[in-house]
Amino acid sequence: MQNYITTGDIYESCFYLLRGCTLETVEGTPVNGKIKCQLKFTGPGILEKQAEYFSGKASVDLFEFRRTYQQVCAWIKEAKKQINHQLAQQTQGGEA
């Protein structure tokens, strides 16, 4: 049984963090000239929390959500920056 979930949705990511889940990784992949990120979460009852989120019954404190949203955006921005840097180095290395 899967004990983790991945998502590219920032709102969904915030929900998991506010419900006590742990962000394991932020991974990015180049897609059509842009970097798309997936966040991997683990934690007790993660699949039940996912079902709660998708059922439309999820609720969180709006003030905490706002802060968490900014943090998730910062993590994604940093991941994209690192991946772009790696891609640039590969491109430069391939030309030499």
PyMOL commands that set and color helices and strands:
alter all, ss='L'
color gray80, all
select helices_A, chain A and resi 10-18+46-55+62-95
alter helices_A, ss='H'
color red, helices_A
select strands_A, chain A and resi 4-7+22-31+34-42
alter strands_A, ss='S'
color yellow, strands_A
deselect
rebuild
show_as cartoon
